Amino acid sequence: MSADLEDFLDTEVFDDKDRLIGSFECFWMDADDQPQLVGIKLNSSTDRTFLVPVVLITPDERQSCIRIQAPERQIAYAPTLDCNEELNETTEEQAYNHFSLTAPTGPHELHITRSHSK
């Protein structure tokens, strides 16, 4: 991913139909500092942060936003995790499975990067 995700924290998020659906709250990186999952707060459910695999997102530098290659409805049923919580392997696998993707294999540890305004 060419863009630094940290520059996009707190930006708007658009779904696959180009509809504004929420904001980009945090992301979890692996031991090699590669982003793996992002936390999205949906406008329709601001009390939860939904997990989306980073392979489904595209940072849009021109528009200063994040675009997700999935419909809002699918994101709304994704596993949730607060940006202050550590991600365990079970929740990570559930997030990937929810979007019909394969989770990374082998032992790895993820750490959180979140918005500075939180």
Phi and psi in degrees as a GROMACS rama.xvg file:
@    title "Ramachandran Plot"
@    xaxis  label "Phi"
@    yaxis  label "Psi"
@TYPE xy
-77.8858  -32.9679  SER-2
-84.2143  147.361  ALA-3
-83.0479  113.433  ASP-4
-59.1541  -30.5194  LEU-5
-58.768  -30.9635  GLU-6
-67.9866  -15.4963  ASP-7
-103.274  -0.74971  PHE-8
-57.1921  138.885  LEU-9
74.733  7.6688  ASP-10
-87.7853  166.368  THR-11
-70.7757  152.065  GLU-12
-122.238  133.767  VAL-13
-117.425  143.901  PHE-14
-87.757  -171.8  ASP-15
-68.7404  -11.5693  ASP-16
-101.676  11.4103  LYS-17
64.3075  32.1266  ASP-18
-99.0603  137.038  ARG-19
-67.5949  119.87  LEU-20
-119.451  -14.2381  ILE-21
169.873  -152.012  GLY-22
-135.586  154.758  SER-23
-89.6119  113.643  PHE-24
-100.261  -39.3173  GLU-25
-165.772  171.987  CYS-26
-152.035  156.863  PHE-27
-111.543  131.953  TRP-28
-114.049  154.576  MET-29
-85.0757  -176.656  ASP-30
-63.0919  -21.4929  ALA-31
-92.7255  13.5939  ASP-32
60.1574  33.2785  ASP-33
-101.157  126.76  GLN-34
-60.538  138.917  PRO-35
-119.188  -46.4841  GLN-36
-134.574  147.938  LEU-37
-116.679  153.267  VAL-38
-105.467  120.538  GLY-39
-115.633  128.381  ILE-40
-98.1583  115.811  LYS-41
-81.2887  143.583  LEU-42
-60.6272  -30.0919  ASN-43
-81.1845  -9.59123  SER-44
-153.785  74.0293  SER-45
-75.5831  -5.47209  THR-46
-89.0672  -2.64687  ASP-47
-132.123  154.757  ARG-48
-115.982  119.973  THR-49
-92.4065  138.411  PHE-50
-89.8469  129.231  LEU-51
-131.989  128.287  VAL-52
-59.7157  139.184  PRO-53
-62.8762  -23.8104  VAL-54
-65.1823  -15.0049  VAL-55
-94.4699  -2.44441  LEU-56
-109.393  153.464  ILE-57
-133.411  112.537  THR-58
-69.3673  130.438  PRO-59
-105.825  97.1159  ASP-60
-65.8006  -35.7946  GLU-61
-64.1415  -42.3111  ARG-62
-96.8585  -2.48148  GLN-63
51.7214  56.7083  SER-64
-150.022  176.258  CYS-65
-116.156  136.03  ILE-66
-114.587  132.674  ARG-67
-110.531  132.233  ILE-68
-87.3709  58.0794  GLN-69
-159.365  152.68  ALA-70
-76.1032  151.921  PRO-71
-55.4242  -39.4324  GLU-72
-58.4489  -41.4737  ARG-73
-68.9064  -40.8579  GLN-74
-62.5124  -38.8336  ILE-75
-63.9811  -18.0752  ALA-76
-106.956  6.64886  TYR-77
-71.3215  158.839  ALA-78
-58.4449  152.164  PRO-79
-119.345  154.514  THR-80
-160.188  134.083  LEU-81
-67.437  144.581  ASP-82
-61.9873  -16.0344  CYS-83
-89.7797  -5.37404  ASN-84
-95.1428  146.646  GLU-85
-75.6232  144.867  GLU-86
-92.3164  126.146  LEU-87
-97.8348  167.332  ASN-88
-62.8002  -34.5671  GLU-89
-64.668  -46.9111  THR-90
-67.218  -38.2854  THR-91
-60.1648  -47.6011  GLU-92
-62.8107  -40.0654  GLU-93
-61.2405  -39.7985  GLN-94
-64.3074  -45.8024  ALA-95
-64.3367  -44.7295  TYR-96
-61.9516  -37.533  ASN-97
-57.6254  -35.1582  HIS-98
-98.7767  16.5158  PHE-99
57.0202  41.4794  SER-100
-118.871  161.756  LEU-101
-97.4537  127.578  THR-102
-70.6108  152.244  ALA-103
-57.399  145.73  PRO-104
-105.53  166.78  THR-105
86.1962  163.332  GLY-106
-68.7054  131.021  PRO-107
-156.841  158.079  HIS-108
-124.941  134.986  GLU-109
-106.98  143.371  LEU-110
-126.052  159.021  HIS-111
-96.3558  142.522  ILE-112
-126.932  126.955  THR-113
-132.682  169.104  ARG-114
-58.803  140.167  SER-115
-74.3626  -15.9685  HIS-116
-83.8337  -3.37039  SER-117
